[in-house]
Amino acid sequence: MSKPKNCISVQDAKGLQSNWMSTRAVDIDKAMGHRDTCAVTFNIAELKKYLDYIVSQSKEQKIEDPGVRVYFAAYDNDKSDRATVFFCPTEGDDGDSDNNYNIDPFNMGNGGWPPNAY
């Protein structure tokens, strides 16, 4: 299998993460009063099932090129106040596509503790 066209180098990824940590995480941690999650890990098999589910459900809805949007989010319950992300299906594969609210979003990754920067 060939490498997908949108892969970036490890060096570029480290730079992007460093920018996040120095320009956003600092303020988030300060506001929270403790370190917050800076990465979320998902099981590949579960993520693949979810992507296959999006494709299947989208076809039933006559959506040919669905996309997936990643939303930053945060828990607010007895267990956690940490950051997370969730995946939301979209009706197209560009940044302006509408969310597809007929397919449930996907969450329940693992933030790990303490947070590990890339």
C-alpha positions as semicolon CSV with decimal commas, in nm:
position;residue;x (nm);y (nm);z (nm)
1;M;0,000;0,000;0,000
2;S;0,131;0,344;-0,085
3;K;0,147;0,634;0,157
4;P;-0,159;0,864;0,146
5;K;-0,098;1,205;-0,012
6;N;-0,185;1,407;0,300
7;C;0,078;1,254;0,527
8;I;0,318;1,502;0,684
9;S;0,667;1,445;0,816
10;V;0,734;1,366;1,180
11;Q;0,925;1,694;1,197
12;D;0,621;1,888;1,069
13;A;0,395;1,705;1,316
14;K;0,628;1,789;1,603
15;G;0,624;2,154;1,495
16;L;0,243;2,163;1,482
17;Q;0,217;2,003;1,826
18;S;0,480;2,240;1,964
19;N;0,278;2,535;1,833
20;W;-0,034;2,400;2,006
21;M;0,149;2,343;2,334
22;S;0,311;2,689;2,339
23;T;0,016;2,896;2,214
24;R;-0,295;2,720;2,346
25;A;-0,219;2,448;2,598
26;V;-0,047;2,698;2,827
27;D;-0,362;2,908;2,857
28;I;-0,592;2,606;2,881
29;D;-0,383;2,452;3,159
30;K;-0,374;2,787;3,340
31;A;-0,752;2,828;3,315
32;M;-0,813;2,468;3,426
33;G;-0,564;2,484;3,710
34;H;-0,403;2,159;3,592
35;R;-0,267;1,994;3,279
36;D;-0,527;1,897;3,023
37;T;-0,538;1,625;2,762
38;C;-0,337;1,712;2,449
39;A;-0,397;1,393;2,248
40;V;-0,664;1,125;2,218
41;T;-0,597;0,766;2,107
42;F;-0,858;0,559;1,926
43;N;-0,857;0,186;1,856
44;I;-0,794;0,140;1,483
45;A;-1,042;-0,148;1,445
46;E;-1,319;0,054;1,612
47;L;-1,233;0,364;1,411
48;K;-1,237;0,163;1,088
49;K;-1,579;0,020;1,181
50;Y;-1,705;0,372;1,239
51;L;-1,570;0,497;0,905
52;D;-1,726;0,197;0,728
53;Y;-2,054;0,277;0,908
54;I;-2,040;0,637;0,784
55;V;-1,984;0,519;0,426
56;S;-2,269;0,268;0,448
57;Q;-2,518;0,507;0,609
58;S;-2,419;0,790;0,375
59;K;-2,482;0,573;0,069
60;E;-2,828;0,493;0,202
61;Q;-2,882;0,870;0,226
62;K;-2,751;0,916;-0,132
63;I;-2,440;1,099;-0,007
64;E;-2,156;0,997;-0,237
65;D;-1,851;1,167;-0,082
66;P;-1,901;1,196;0,294
67;G;-1,640;1,346;0,518
68;V;-1,553;1,339;0,884
69;R;-1,508;1,650;1,097
70;V;-1,310;1,638;1,421
71;Y;-1,448;1,857;1,699
72;F;-1,256;1,963;2,009
73;A;-1,469;1,900;2,314
74;A;-1,451;1,865;2,693
75;Y;-1,614;1,646;2,952
76;D;-1,805;1,805;3,237
77;N;-1,907;1,529;3,472
78;D;-1,810;1,356;3,797
79;K;-1,538;1,152;3,622
80;S;-1,358;1,415;3,416
81;D;-1,325;1,775;3,309
82;R;-1,056;1,698;3,052
83;A;-1,048;1,772;2,682
84;T;-1,148;1,517;2,421
85;V;-1,240;1,505;2,054
86;F;-1,526;1,348;1,867
87;F;-1,579;1,262;1,503
88;C;-1,886;1,391;1,321
89;P;-1,995;1,268;0,976
90;T;-2,044;1,537;0,713
91;E;-2,247;1,549;0,394
92;G;-1,936;1,621;0,187
93;D;-1,562;1,611;0,210
94;D;-1,473;1,981;0,220
95;G;-1,453;2,226;0,510
96;D;-1,786;2,388;0,424
97;S;-1,988;2,066;0,421
98;D;-2,285;2,042;0,655
99;N;-2,274;1,803;0,948
100;N;-2,477;1,488;0,891
101;Y;-2,693;1,475;1,203
102;N;-2,857;1,153;1,081
103;I;-2,546;0,956;1,181
104;D;-2,427;0,956;1,543
105;P;-2,084;1,104;1,625
106;F;-1,797;0,886;1,752
107;N;-1,610;0,940;2,082
108;M;-1,465;0,729;2,361
109;G;-1,099;0,751;2,277
110;N;-0,835;0,741;2,549
111;G;-0,660;1,060;2,653
112;G;-0,393;0,889;2,860
113;W;-0,250;1,035;3,179
114;P;-0,029;1,220;3,221
115;P;-0,064;1,385;2,879
116;N;0,211;1,307;2,630
117;A;0,313;1,573;2,378
118;Y;0,408;1,446;2,034
